[in-house]
């Protein structure tokens, strides 16, 4: 089945530790995105990548880093510099067909990070 | 960045009635809008997309886009308890930026 796989689904981290969230897609989509969601809040864009070896900061990139070495993969690292990392992290991808840059996004199941 | 705004609710609707969800946006140049459904603890699921002025129907769902008034709405006919969820409205962030900007969502409760 085509889709977006995020892992792990749940993750606990001690303060001061870096953690990497995995996102893999087999939809052959060019563009991939990382969003963060806090309780009662909408989704906020962290980073996005339109093409391999290129990525752009979103609205809340501080304390996060990404890489895009393969079309299928877009991992997100939450660093110790992120002051409030406890959140629900969502990876998404876009076809680039209808809607162009602002076409529909498809989401993975999410990774819930809790900092102890 | 352009805004997409929704009433957070909760919006309570009796089973079998029509649920009406609304969203306003600030970027007059926006062309495409989307409605996502999100169950508690789950990721958003795309349920409707609309790219032109007017109505678009898909089963029990109708999306409406009014560019002159800058609002988007979602109607759910014959509401079912399984429709209880948070509905997110999404549109372009404006300025030619990539991706979508999301409203905070409307929490819909269908009362049996």
HADDOCK unambig.tbl for C-alpha pairs under 7 A between the chains (distance, minus, plus):
assign (segid A and resid 40 and name CA) (segid B and resid 104 and name CA) 6.92 0.50 0.50
assign (segid A and resid 41 and name CA) (segid B and resid 104 and name CA) 5.03 0.50 0.50
assign (segid A and resid 42 and name CA) (segid B and resid 102 and name CA) 5.87 0.50 0.50
assign (segid A and resid 42 and name CA) (segid B and resid 103 and name CA) 5.50 0.50 0.50
assign (segid A and resid 42 and name CA) (segid B and resid 104 and name CA) 3.76 0.50 0.50
assign (segid A and resid 42 and name CA) (segid B and resid 105 and name CA) 6.43 0.50 0.50
assign (segid A and resid 43 and name CA) (segid B and resid 102 and name CA) 5.88 0.50 0.50
assign (segid A and resid 99 and name CA) (segid B and resid 32 and name CA) 6.35 0.50 0.50
assign (segid A and resid 101 and name CA) (segid B and resid 98 and name CA) 5.02 0.50 0.50
assign (segid A and resid 101 and name CA) (segid B and resid 99 and name CA) 6.06 0.50 0.50
assign (segid A and resid 102 and name CA) (segid B and resid 92 and name CA) 5.53 0.50 0.50
assign (segid A and resid 102 and name CA) (segid B and resid 98 and name CA) 6.00 0.50 0.50
assign (segid A and resid 102 and name CA) (segid B and resid 99 and name CA) 5.02 0.50 0.50
assign (segid A and resid 102 and name CA) (segid B and resid 100 and name CA) 5.94 0.50 0.50
assign (segid A and resid 107 and name CA) (segid B and resid 43 and name CA) 6.67 0.50 0.50
assign (segid A and resid 107 and name CA) (segid B and resid 44 and name CA) 6.59 0.50 0.50
assign (segid A and resid 108 and name CA) (segid B and resid 43 and name CA) 6.82 0.50 0.50
assign (segid A and resid 109 and name CA) (segid B and resid 42 and name CA) 6.54 0.50 0.50
assign (segid A and resid 109 and name CA) (segid B and resid 43 and name CA) 5.19 0.50 0.50
assign (segid A and resid 110 and name CA) (segid B and resid 43 and name CA) 6.03 0.50 0.50
